[in-house]
Amino acid sequence: MIKTIVFDFDGTLMDSMGMWHSLMGDYLKSKGVILTEDLEQMVVTTGFVKGMEKLNEIYHFEESPQDLLDDIGHIIIDNYLHHVAKKPYVDETLAFCRDQGYDLALASATSSDYLGQVLEKRGLDHFFKLVQTCDMVDLAKKDEAFYHVLAERLGRKPEEILFVDDAPYALETAQGVGIRVVAVYDHESKDLWDKGRFDKFESIRDLGELQGLVEKR
C-alpha cells in the first residue's frame, strides 16, 4: 500500500528545465565550451554542484562550483520566483494527495542552497514533510543509494512509496529498488517521449491525471 508520494521538482512541479538548459549553456559558452547532450546529462543526473565539479575537473575553470553558485544564485532565484511557471495542476494535485491521507515529500537534484527559499516563496513548502536533495545526502538521483536513504528518512519501505518524476534515469533507478514510479510529461523531454523512452513506465500527461491514480476508494 502506498503511504508516501514523492515528487521531483524541476520538470515535474516547475516548468524550469528550459531555464537550466539556458543557464548551463550560457555559462559554458562564456568559457568556450559547447553544452553537448552528454555534458548536460552529467550535470542533470549528478546535481548542479557535483556536476559543475566534474566539469571543472575536465576543463579547469578558474571559479569553483560554489563560486559559480554564489554568482548566479540570485539569477536562479529570480527566475524561479518571477519567470518560471508551475506545471499545470500542481497546487490542486498536491492538496488532493495530502487530503487523501498521503505523506508528501520532495526529491530533487536542485541545490538546497536556494530550493527552500523557492518552495516557501512559491507557496509549496507546507505540502512536504521531507525534502531531500542530492547535495544534502551527497548522492545523485541516478544512484540507488539515493532512494534507499530517502526511504529510510521517510520511515517507509520502498514498496510504500510512489515516485513522480520526468527523467527516465531517475525513474529507472527508483523502480530498481522497488519503488512504484509514475512518469509525468515535460515538453523539454518531447524527443525522449517520441522515441519511446518512457514506454515502460506508468505515465501521465499532467499532474491532474495523478489524482485518478492515487484516489482512495
Buried (B, 14 or more C-beta within 10 A) or exposed (E): EBBBBBBBBBBBBBBBBBBBBEBBBEBBEEEEBEBEEEBBBBBBBBBBBBBBBBBBEEEEBEBEBBEBBEEBBEEBBEBBEEEBEBBEBBBEBBEBBBEEEBBBBBBBBBBBBBBEBBBEBBEBBEBBEBBBBBBBBEBBBBBEEBBBBBBEBBEBEBBBBBBBBBBBBBBBBBBEBBBBBBBBBBEBBEEBBEEEBBEEBBBBEBBBBBBEBBEEE
